[in-house]
């Protein structure tokens, strides 16, 4: 019972904090929707495809580490569980950083119209858009 409650608290904290930022979700099930909504050109589509594959490779490695960590500590003492939870949190944070990094990459190649649409959609959902320095990426 304690383990279940502990995992619930850990995961709910992660999901609650993630809702403040407006993520695109590159590499997830939404790639086709991203391409359609933002009307990505061929170059942008190719980069989206490559970055999605990169994210899967990065996060599959982290997921394997997390599964091993959970399996190895299934019958551990409370002290060991606390240590394990810190390691597990670091793995989840790394996955979240990977998602944000690739969302930011895609946003950096958006044209002005696409980026403004993104900001508008985030505002409608009352989420904070990811800031991208547009002056660096303009051609």
Order of alpha helices (4+ residues) and beta strands (2+ residues): alpha-beta-alpha-alpha-alpha-alpha-beta-alpha
